[in-house]
Amino acid sequence: MSEDNRIGDDERDGLDDEEKDRIREIVDNLERDVEQPPYNTSSRQGYSKEYQEYREEEVREREKTFYEKLCIKSGSILSISAGETTRDKLTPSLRLLDWDVTPGMVLSAAVFTGFVSFTLWFLLFGLNVLLGYLLPNSLMLLLLSIPLTAGVYTYYKPIYAAKNKVIRSSGEMILAILYMVVYMRSSPNLEGAVRFAALNLEGPISKDLKGVLWKVEIGNFNRIEDALNDYTRNWKGFNDDFLESLQLLQAAMNDPDSDRREQLLQDAIDRILDGTQEKMKHYAQSLKTPVMILNAMGAMLPVLGMIMLPLISVFMGDVIRPLHLIVLFNFLLPGFLYWFMQRILSSRPPTVSSQAVSTDSLPERGKYTFTVGESEFRVPVWPVGVAVFFIIALYGMVGYLTAPFFYPVPNVDPGMVPTMFLSGDSLNPIPLLLRSVSITLGIGWGIGLVLILGSIERRNAENHLREIESQFPTALFQLGNKISGGTPIEVALKQASEATSDLEISDLFGKASRNVEEMGMTFEDAVFNEKYGALQEFPSQMIQTVMKAILESSEKGTHVAAMAMTTISRYLDNIHRTQEQLNDLMEETMTTIQMLAYLLAPIVSGVAVGMSQTIITAMFGLSQQFQGASQELPGDGAGGGAEGAEFSGILGNLDAAIQPELLQFVVGIYLIQLLYILGTFYMKIAEGENVTYRNMFIGKILISGMFFYTITLLIVALLFGGMIGGIADA
């Protein structure tokens, strides 16, 4: 019925303007709860404005990425048709990502990228030949892996991006099902449940659910069930538990029996929790081998191999150059380890993490509050990191400015070298090595300090948020018990606050109760008021969403509100219990990674550099002794000199040896990269995509790891270097 006709009917019924406004408000409120498409956009409480904003946001966000533009352009140039295997491999990922490209376009982009990369490599190779082989052929062969890697990465980019979306969506999946179940407990309306979850989540799942509702509003689908079925097909093969839980919710909506509907709602949340626990169990079991590979490929074999590199470089001449080490250990190997880590993380099951209502409610990352007198200044922390770097690295920078060479250096004039680098009339290798050590130590500690200082206040706030959320189910159960006896919710708030007085969460109900008693607020204002509401002191997204569900339930009576509270309390306890079980399953793997990051990798790296220093020092000392002995051999001048040269030649070409200082730079930078990768790997397994906890852990292992690395290096160099020096003097 049109608006004009409805008003006309009201006028014929003799209703005055006030009565018509009251009836229209009642109808609008009913339409808000049970609204079916097409939507009534005249409702003041409708969602057309939100969806117009969503569409504008979607248009802005859906501006094609560089990868999509590359695929479209490559497809127009090459027009390669994808085979059935390629379509089966890429189509699910492209559908989940909602990218406007086809598998054929992706294949065309991979071929085009590989061809362009190979052409650039070929031009570089030709230029290198014309310039007289400035870069060794062995390095050019290593660089040949770049075109191959570029083509393969372009081909698998949609698969990696889809798996990253699954990881970013993991925490929201469980909460989305929980919110929909909570809503349907009090209001058996599937569309309202989807809307409730979409508006109270932030992230990929929220965006997807808003898209589902938007497709219903614009008429792409006539029913919310059809839109959800189309959406769940995108998740097939990525998270079947989430898909099955959504299907159970639809089945509950269509079941006329109330007891059966309650059971289906219970099964929906149990399905995703049990499935998550089962997946995490298998995931924890499957992690043992990848962690061993990461240990061997990332720490043990590469770093132990570096012990022999200086010796190998002496006898193999210019075959191994410092540039080879930099490309291999600071680019190719970290790239491989990062790719390997992402492959392991791509199958990580979903877990739940705490989230604030908005980032403004928590301290900003990257800043720290300094107190000067009675004043507080919140300043960026990166200048502190830069200052720490310069303080620690000052010794190295001054050392290289005053003695710009790497040890060992034959025929150096001791008078041109600062005395702190001398031991008598000869160079002292330990102070010279410490120059490069101070620089890498400054880099590691500077970065670590920035990460810790820039995240510690945010970490403390998030820990407090987690503690509050862990207390919330108990307090909520108490409130539900009070209301179930018929006590009005405004009165029950005070009673629940007294019953949970030993918990910090009791302040939530206590402040809401005071707002009701002292300021005459309704339950809604007492909790949600933007200025005085109790939730202003508890900026948890989960708590705010649950309180919204309770508010909607209370409008349907105290019995419904009490049932909603006890149900939510039980669900939150189940989620917390599942999270604790997941942590227990991962304990062994987490301990292994921690041991590798805190001790094993730094100590092995320090031993590698210290032993290389010892080997080069010993060979340099022996070379000088051979040269001195060759001059004392009997013979006719020229003959004796020739024999001496041949005798010292058994040590190889020391001029081509990789200097320990340079090797230390390579190993030190690689250790920083390895610790960053291990820290990211550890925290993504333990906490998902929580940037704050990741930064804190990486900062800790950087400071700890670089400390143990430096201490180990010095102990090995001093211990074995002293032995070598004693032998040489003898």
C-alpha positions in Angstrom: 0.0 0.0 0.0 1.4 3.4 -1.0 2.0 6.2 1.6 -0.6 8.4 0.0 -3.3 5.7 0.0 -2.5 4.8 3.6 -2.8 8.4 4.8 -6.0 8.8 2.8 -7.4 5.8 4.6 -6.4 7.2 7.9 -8.2 10.5 7.1 -11.4 8.6 6.2 -11.1 6.8 9.5 -11.2 10.1 11.3 -7.7 9.8 12.9 -6.0 13.0 13.9 -2.3 13.8 13.1 -1.0 12.7 16.5 -2.7 9.3 16.2 -1.5 8.8 12.7 2.1 9.6 13.7 1.8 7.1 16.6 0.5 4.4 14.3 3.1 5.1 11.7 5.9 4.8 14.3 4.5 1.4 15.5 4.4 0.1 11.9 7.9 1.4 11.2 9.2 -0.4 14.4 7.6 -3.6 13.3 9.0 -3.3 9.8 12.4 -2.8 11.3 12.3 -6.2 13.0 10.7 -8.3 10.4 11.4 -6.3 7.3 11.6 -8.3 4.0 12.7 -7.0 0.6 11.8 -4.7 -1.0 12.7 -2.5 2.0 10.5 0.3 3.2 12.9 3.2 2.8 10.4 5.6 4.4 11.1 4.2 7.8 13.0 6.5 10.1 14.7 3.5 11.6 15.4 1.7 8.3 18.8 0.8 6.9 18.8 2.5 3.6 21.2 5.2 4.7 23.6 2.7 6.1 23.5 0.7 2.9 24.0 3.9 0.8 27.1 4.5 2.9 28.1 0.9 2.5 27.8 1.2 -1.3 29.9 4.3 -1.4 32.5 2.6 0.8 32.4 -0.5 -1.4 32.9 1.6 -4.5 35.9 3.3 -2.9 37.4 0.0 -1.6 36.7 -1.9 -4.9 38.9 0.3 -6.9 40.9 -2.3 -8.8 44.2 -3.2 -7.2 47.5 -3.2 -9.2 47.2 -7.0 -9.5 43.7 -6.8 -11.0 44.8 -4.2 -13.4 47.8 -6.3 -14.4 45.6 -9.3 -15.0 43.1 -7.4 -17.1 45.8 -5.7 -19.2 47.7 -9.0 -19.6 44.5 -10.8 -20.6 43.8 -8.2 -23.3 47.4 -8.6 -24.7 47.9 -12.3 -24.5 44.3 -13.7 -24.2 45.4 -17.1 -22.9 42.6 -19.5 -22.1 42.9 -21.3 -18.8 42.6 -25.1 -18.8 40.3 -27.1 -16.6 43.0 -27.7 -14.0 43.8 -24.0 -13.8 40.2 -23.0 -13.5 39.6 -25.6 -10.7 42.6 -24.3 -8.9 42.0 -20.5 -9.2 38.2 -20.1 -9.4 37.4 -20.7 -5.7 40.0 -18.2 -4.6 38.9 -15.6 -7.0 35.3 -16.1 -6.0 36.2 -15.7 -2.3 38.2 -12.5 -2.9 35.5 -11.2 -5.3 38.1 -10.1 -7.7 36.9 -9.1 -11.2 39.3 -11.3 -13.0 39.2 -14.7 -14.6 41.7 -17.7 -14.3 42.7 -17.0 -18.0 43.6 -13.4 -17.0 45.7 -14.7 -14.1 47.5 -17.2 -16.3 48.1 -14.4 -18.9 49.5 -12.1 -16.1 51.9 -14.9 -14.9 53.3 -15.5 -18.4 53.5 -11.7 -19.1 55.3 -11.1 -15.7 57.7 -13.9 -16.3 58.5 -12.8 -19.8 59.1 -9.2 -18.8 61.2 -10.2 -15.8 63.3 -12.6 -18.0 63.8 -9.8 -20.6 65.1 -7.4 -18.0 67.4 -10.1 -16.7 68.7 -10.8 -20.2 69.3 -7.1 -20.7 71.2 -7.0 -17.4 73.3 -10.0 -18.5 74.1 -8.4 -21.8 75.1 -5.2 -20.1 77.3 -7.1 -17.7 79.1 -8.8 -20.6 79.7 -5.5 -22.3 81.1 -3.9 -19.2 83.5 -6.7 -18.6 81.7 -9.0 -16.2 81.3 -6.5 -13.3 78.9 -9.1 -11.7 80.1 -12.7 -11.6 78.3 -15.3 -13.7 77.4 -17.2 -10.5 75.5 -14.2 -9.2 73.8 -13.8 -12.6 72.6 -17.4 -12.3 71.2 -16.6 -8.8 69.4 -13.6 -10.2 67.9 -15.8 -12.9 65.6 -17.2 -10.1 63.8 -13.8 -10.0 61.9 -14.1 -13.3 60.8 -17.6 -12.4 59.8 -16.5 -8.9 57.9 -13.5 -10.3 55.9 -15.7 -12.7 55.1 -18.3 -10.1 54.1 -15.7 -7.5 51.8 -14.0 -10.0 50.1 -17.3 -10.8 49.6 -18.2 -7.1 48.8 -14.7 -5.9 45.0 -15.3 -5.7 45.5 -18.5 -3.7 47.8 -16.8 -1.2 45.5 -13.8 -0.9 42.4 -16.0 -0.3 44.3 -17.9 2.4 45.3 -14.6 4.0 41.6 -13.5 4.0 40.7 -16.8 5.8 43.4 -16.0 8.4 42.2 -12.4 8.9 38.6 -13.7 9.1 39.3 -16.5 11.5 38.4 -14.7 14.7 35.3 -13.2 13.2 33.8 -16.4 12.0 33.1 -17.7 15.6 31.8 -14.4 16.8 29.6 -14.0 13.7 27.9 -17.4 14.5 27.7 -16.4 18.1 26.0 -13.1 17.4 23.5 -14.6 15.0 22.6 -17.3 17.5 22.2 -14.8 20.3 19.9 -12.6 18.1 17.8 -15.6 16.9 17.3 -16.8 20.5 15.3 -13.7 21.2 14.1 -12.8 17.7 13.8 -15.7 15.3 14.5 -13.6 12.2 17.5 -14.7 10.0 17.8 -11.3 8.3 17.9 -9.5 11.6 20.5 -11.9 12.8 22.7 -11.3 9.8 22.3 -7.6 10.1 23.1 -7.7 13.9 26.3 -9.6 13.2 27.3 -7.4 10.3 26.9 -4.2 12.2 28.7 -5.4 15.3 31.8 -6.9 13.6 34.7 -5.2 12.0 36.7 -7.0 9.3 36.3 -9.2 6.3 33.3 -11.2 7.6 31.4 -7.9 8.5 32.0 -6.6 5.0 30.8 -9.9 3.5 27.6 -10.0 5.5 26.9 -6.4 4.7 27.3 -7.4 1.0 24.8 -10.2 1.5 22.2 -7.7 2.9 23.0 -5.2 0.1 22.4 -7.8 -2.6 19.0 -8.5 -1.0 18.1 -4.8 -0.9 19.0 -4.0 -4.5 17.1 -7.1 -5.7 19.8 -9.5 -6.7 18.1 -12.0 -4.5 14.5 -12.0 -3.2 15.3 -13.8 0.1 18.1 -13.6 2.6 18.3 -17.4 2.4 19.2 -17.3 -1.3 21.8 -14.5 -0.7 23.4 -16.5 2.2 23.5 -19.7 0.1 25.3 -17.8 -2.7 27.7 -16.4 -0.1 28.4 -19.8 1.6 29.4 -21.3 -1.7 32.4 -18.9 -1.7 33.7 -20.5 1.6 33.4 -24.1 0.4 36.8 -25.7 0.8 38.2 -22.8 2.9 36.2 -23.3 6.2 33.4 -25.9 6.0 32.6 -25.5 9.7 31.6 -21.9 9.1 29.5 -23.0 6.1 27.8 -25.7 8.0 27.0 -23.5 11.0 25.3 -21.0 8.6 23.3 -23.8 7.1 22.2 -24.9 10.6 21.0 -21.3 11.3 18.9 -21.4 8.2 17.5 -24.7 9.1 16.6 -23.4 12.6 14.8 -20.5 11.0 12.6 -22.8 8.9 11.9 -25.3 11.7 8.4 -24.7 13.2 9.1 -26.7 16.4 10.6 -24.4 19.1 12.5 -27.1 20.9 14.0 -28.4 17.6 14.9 -24.8 16.7 16.7 -24.3 20.0 18.7 -27.5 19.4 19.7 -26.4 15.9 20.9 -23.0 17.2 22.9 -24.9 19.9 24.3 -27.2 17.2 25.3 -24.2 15.1 27.7 -22.7 17.7 28.9 -26.2 18.8 29.7 -27.1 15.2 32.1 -24.3 14.7 33.7 -24.7 18.1 34.1 -28.4 17.9 35.4 -28.1 14.3 37.9 -25.5 15.4 39.2 -27.7 18.2 39.5 -30.7 15.9 41.3 -28.7 13.2 43.7 -27.2 15.7 44.5 -30.7 17.1 45.5 -31.9 13.6 47.2 -28.6 12.9 49.3 -28.9 16.0 50.3 -32.4 15.0 51.2 -31.4 11.5 53.4 -28.5 12.7 56.2 -30.6 14.1 57.8 -31.4 10.7 57.5 -27.8 9.4 59.0 -26.4 12.6 61.9 -28.9 12.3 62.4 -27.7 8.6 62.3 -24.1 9.7 64.9 -24.9 12.4 67.2 -26.7 10.0 66.8 -24.4 7.0 66.6 -21.2 8.9 69.2 -21.6 11.7 71.3 -24.7 11.8 72.4 -25.5 8.3 72.9 -22.0 6.9 74.7 -20.5 9.9 76.8 -23.6 10.5 77.8 -23.5 6.8 79.1 -20.0 7.3 81.8 -21.3 9.6 83.4 -23.0 6.6 82.8 -20.2 4.1 86.0 -18.2 5.0 88.1 -21.3 4.6 86.4 -22.3 1.3 86.8 -18.7 0.0 90.6 -18.9 0.6 91.1 -22.0 -1.6 88.4 -21.3 -4.2 89.6 -17.8 -5.0 87.0 -15.5 -6.4 84.3 -18.2 -6.8 82.6 -17.0 -3.5 82.3 -13.3 -3.1 80.7 -11.2 -0.4 78.0 -10.2 -2.9 77.0 -13.9 -3.1 76.5 -14.0 0.6 74.4 -10.9 0.7 72.1 -12.0 -2.1 71.8 -15.6 -0.7 71.6 -14.9 3.0 69.9 -11.5 3.2 67.5 -11.8 0.2 66.9 -15.3 -1.1 67.0 -17.3 2.1 64.8 -14.9 4.1 62.4 -14.7 1.2 62.2 -18.5 1.1 61.6 -18.8 4.9 58.9 -16.1 4.8 57.1 -17.9 2.0 57.5 -21.2 3.8 56.1 -19.6 7.0 53.1 -18.2 5.1 52.3 -21.7 3.6 52.3 -23.2 7.1 50.1 -20.4 8.5 47.6 -20.6 5.6 46.0 -23.7 7.1 45.7 -22.3 10.6 42.3 -22.8 12.1 40.3 -19.8 13.4 40.6 -18.5 17.0 39.0 -15.6 18.8 40.9 -12.5 20.0 39.8 -9.5 21.9 38.9 -6.3 20.0 38.1 -2.8 21.1 35.1 -0.9 19.9 37.4 1.4 18.0 41.1 1.9 17.8 40.6 5.3 19.4 39.6 3.7 22.6 43.1 2.1 23.0 46.5 3.8 23.1 48.0 4.3 19.7 50.8 2.0 18.7 54.2 3.6 18.0 54.0 6.1 20.8 55.0 6.1 24.5 54.0 8.3 27.4 56.9 10.0 29.1 56.4 11.7 32.5 58.3 14.9 33.2 57.4 16.3 36.6 53.6 16.5 36.7 53.3 16.6 32.9 52.9 13.7 30.6 54.0 13.7 27.0 53.0 11.1 24.5 55.6 11.1 21.8 56.6 8.8 18.9 59.2 6.2 19.8 61.2 5.9 16.6 63.6 8.8 17.6 64.4 6.8 20.7 65.3 3.8 18.5 67.5 5.9 16.3 69.2 7.4 19.3 69.9 3.9 20.7 71.3 2.8 17.4 73.7 5.7 17.2 74.8 5.3 20.8 75.6 1.6 20.4 76.9 1.8 16.8 79.1 4.9 17.6 82.1 2.7 18.2 81.8 1.0 14.9 81.1 4.1 12.9 84.1 5.9 14.4 86.2 2.8 13.9 85.5 2.5 10.2 86.0 6.2 9.7 89.5 6.1 11.3 90.5 2.6 9.9 88.5 2.1 6.7 89.4 -1.5 6.0 88.4 -5.1 6.9 90.8 -7.4 8.8 93.0 -9.1 7.7 95.0 -6.6 5.7 98.6 -7.4 4.8 101.3 -4.7 4.8 99.2 -2.2 6.9 101.2 0.6 8.6 100.5 0.3 12.4 101.2 4.0 12.7 98.1 4.8 10.6 95.8 2.8 12.8 94.3 3.9 16.1 95.9 2.3 19.1 92.6 0.7 20.3 92.9 -1.6 17.2 96.5 -2.6 17.9 98.1 -5.3 20.0 101.7 -4.3 20.2 102.9 -3.6 16.6 100.2 -5.7 15.0 96.5 -5.5 14.4 94.2 -6.9 17.1 91.4 -8.7 15.3 88.9 -8.6 18.3 88.5 -4.8 18.5 88.3 -4.7 14.7 85.5 -7.3 14.7 83.6 -5.4 17.4 83.2 -2.5 15.0 80.7 -4.4 12.8 79.2 -6.1 15.9 78.3 -2.8 17.4 76.5 -1.7 14.3 74.4 -4.9 14.0 73.7 -4.8 17.7 72.6 -1.2 17.4 70.2 -2.1 14.6 68.7 -5.0 16.5 68.3 -3.2 19.8 67.1 -0.1 18.1 64.3 -1.9 16.3 63.5 -4.0 19.3 63.2 -1.0 21.6 60.9 0.8 19.1 58.6 -2.3 18.9 58.5 -2.7 22.7 58.0 0.9 23.7 55.6 1.5 20.8 53.4 -1.4 21.9 53.7 -1.8 25.6 50.9 0.6 26.6 48.6 -0.9 23.9 49.5 -4.4 25.1 48.6 -3.4 28.7 45.3 -2.0 27.6 44.5 -5.2 25.5 45.5 -7.4 28.5 43.1 -5.4 30.7 40.4 -5.8 28.0 41.0 -9.6 27.9 40.8 -9.8 31.7 37.5 -7.9 31.7 36.1 -10.1 28.9 37.1 -13.3 30.8 35.0 -12.0 33.8 32.0 -11.0 31.7 30.4 -14.5 31.4 30.3 -14.9 35.2 28.8 -11.4 35.7 26.3 -11.9 32.9 25.2 -15.2 34.4 24.6 -13.4 37.8 22.5 -10.7 36.0 20.5 -13.4 34.2 19.7 -15.2 37.4 18.5 -12.0 39.1 16.2 -11.2 36.1 14.9 -14.7 35.8 13.1 -14.3 39.1 11.1 -11.4 37.7 13.3 -8.6 39.0 13.3 -5.6 36.6 16.5 -5.2 34.8 17.2 -1.8 36.3 17.0 -3.2 39.8 18.9 -6.4 38.9 21.9 -4.3 37.8 22.6 -3.3 41.3 22.1 -6.8 42.7 24.4 -8.3 40.1 27.0 -5.6 40.8 27.0 -6.6 44.5 27.1 -10.3 43.7 30.3 -9.8 41.6 31.9 -7.1 43.7 35.2 -9.1 43.7 35.4 -8.7 39.9 36.4 -5.6 38.0 33.5 -6.2 35.6 31.1 -5.4 38.5 31.8 -1.7 37.8 30.0 -2.1 34.5 26.7 -3.0 36.2 27.5 -0.7 39.2 27.8 2.4 37.0 24.8 1.5 34.9 22.8 1.1 38.2 24.0 4.5 39.4 23.0 6.1 36.1 19.5 4.7 36.6 19.1 5.7 40.2 20.9 9.1 40.2 20.3 10.3 36.7 16.9 8.7 36.0 18.2 7.0 32.8 16.6 4.1 31.1 18.5 0.8 30.8 19.6 1.7 27.3 20.9 5.1 28.2 22.5 3.9 31.4 24.6 1.5 29.3 25.0 3.0 25.9 24.9 6.8 26.5 27.9 8.3 24.6 28.9 10.5 27.5 27.8 8.8 30.7 27.1 5.2 29.6 28.7 2.4 31.5 30.3 1.0 28.4 32.5 4.1 28.0 34.8 2.5 30.6 34.7 -0.9 29.0 35.5 -0.4 25.3 35.2 -4.1 24.4 33.4 -4.9 21.1 32.3 -8.2 22.4 30.8 -6.7 25.6 29.1 -3.9 23.7 27.6 -6.4 21.2 26.3 -8.7 23.9 24.7 -5.8 25.8 23.0 -4.7 22.5 21.6 -8.2 22.3 20.4 -8.0 25.9 18.8 -4.7 25.2 16.8 -6.1 22.3 15.9 -9.1 24.4 14.7 -7.0 27.3 12.2 -5.2 25.0 10.4 -8.6 24.7 10.2 -9.2 28.4 12.4 -10.2 31.4 12.1 -13.9 30.7 13.5 -13.6 27.2 16.3 -11.3 28.5 17.2 -13.8 31.2 17.3 -16.6 28.7 19.5 -14.6 26.4 21.9 -13.7 29.2 22.4 -17.3 30.4 22.7 -18.5 26.9 25.4 -15.9 26.0 27.2 -16.7 29.2 27.4 -20.4 28.4 28.5 -19.7 24.8 31.3 -17.3 26.0 32.5 -19.9 28.5 32.6 -22.5 25.7 34.6 -20.2 23.5 37.1 -19.5 26.4 37.4 -23.2 27.1 38.0 -24.0 23.5 40.7 -21.3 23.3 42.5 -22.7 26.4 42.4 -26.2 24.8 43.9 -24.8 21.6 46.7 -23.2 23.6 47.4 -26.6 25.3 47.6 -28.3 21.9 50.1 -25.8 20.6 52.3 -25.7 23.7 55.0 -28.1 22.5 55.3 -26.3 19.1 55.4 -22.9 20.8 58.1 -23.9 23.2 60.3 -25.2 20.3 59.9 -21.9 18.4 60.7 -19.9 21.5 63.8 -21.9 22.2 64.9 -21.4 18.6 64.3 -17.6 18.7 65.7 -16.8 22.2 68.7 -19.1 22.4 69.5 -21.5 19.6 69.6 -19.2 16.5 71.6 -16.4 18.3 74.1 -18.8 19.9 74.7 -20.8 16.7 75.1 -17.6 14.7 77.6 -16.3 17.3 79.6 -19.5 17.2 79.7 -19.3 13.3 81.1 -15.8 13.3 83.5 -16.4 16.2 84.9 -19.5 14.6 85.3 -17.8 11.2 87.2 -15.1 13.0 89.4 -17.7 14.6 90.0 -19.6 11.3 91.0 -16.4 9.3 93.2 -15.1 12.2 95.0 -18.5 12.4 95.5 -18.7 8.6 96.8 -15.1 8.5 99.2 -15.8 11.3 100.4 -19.0 9.7 100.9 -17.2 6.4 103.1 -14.6 8.0 105.2 -17.3 9.7 105.6 -19.1 6.4 106.7 -16.0 4.7 109.2 -15.3 7.4 110.5 -18.9 7.3 110.8 -18.8 3.5 113.2 -15.9 3.7 115.5 -17.9 6.0 115.6 -21.0 3.8 119.1 -21.7 2.4 119.6 -21.2 -1.3 120.7 -18.7 -3.7 118.6 -15.6 -3.2 116.1 -16.0 -6.0 115.7 -19.7 -5.6 114.9 -19.4 -1.9 112.3 -16.8 -2.5 110.5 -18.9 -5.1 110.4 -21.9 -2.8 109.1 -19.7 0.0 106.3 -18.4 -2.2 105.3 -22.0 -3.2 105.4 -23.0 0.5 103.0 -20.3 1.6 100.8 -20.9 -1.3 99.4 -24.1 0.3 97.3 -21.7 2.4 95.6 -20.4 -0.7 94.8 -16.9 -1.6 94.2 -15.0 1.7 93.4 -11.8 -0.3 90.3 -13.5 -1.6 89.2 -14.7 1.8 85.8 -13.4 3.2 86.7 -11.1 6.0 85.1 -12.0 9.4 83.8 -8.4 9.8 81.9 -8.6 6.5 80.7 -12.1 7.4 79.5 -10.7 10.7 77.5 -8.1 8.9 75.8 -10.7 6.7 75.1 -13.1 9.7 74.0 -10.2 12.0 71.5 -8.8 9.5 70.3 -12.3 8.7 69.8 -13.1 12.4 67.6 -9.9 12.7 65.6 -11.1 9.6 65.3 -14.6 11.0 64.1 -13.4 14.4 61.5 -11.2 12.8 60.2 -14.2 10.8 60.2 -16.5 13.8 58.5 -13.9 15.9 55.8 -13.4 13.3 55.4 -17.1 12.9 55.0 -17.7 16.6 52.5 -14.9 17.3 50.4 -15.7 14.2 50.0 -19.2 15.5 49.4 -18.1 19.1 47.4 -14.9 18.6 46.4 -14.7 15.0 46.6 -11.2 13.4 47.2 -9.3 16.7 49.8 -6.7 15.7 50.4 -5.5 19.3 51.4 -8.9 20.7 53.5 -9.6 17.6 55.5 -6.4 17.9 56.1 -7.0 21.6 57.3 -10.6 21.0 59.6 -9.6 18.1 61.0 -6.7 20.1 61.8 -9.1 23.0 63.5 -11.7 20.9 65.5 -9.1 19.0 66.9 -7.6 22.2 67.5 -11.0 23.8 68.7 -12.7 20.6 71.2 -9.9 19.7 72.5 -9.9 23.3 73.2 -13.7 23.3 74.6 -13.5 19.8 77.1 -10.8 20.8 78.1 -12.5 24.0 78.6 -15.9 22.3 80.6 -14.3 19.5 82.9 -12.6 21.9 83.4 -15.7 24.1 84.3 -17.8 21.0 86.6 -15.2 19.5 88.4 -14.5 22.7 88.7 -18.1 23.8 89.9 -19.6 20.5 91.6 -16.4 19.4 93.7 -16.5 22.6 94.7 -20.1 21.9 95.6 -19.3 18.3 97.6 -16.2 19.4 99.6 -18.3 21.9 100.4 -20.9 19.3 101.4 -18.3 16.8 103.7 -16.6 19.3 105.3 -20.0 20.1 
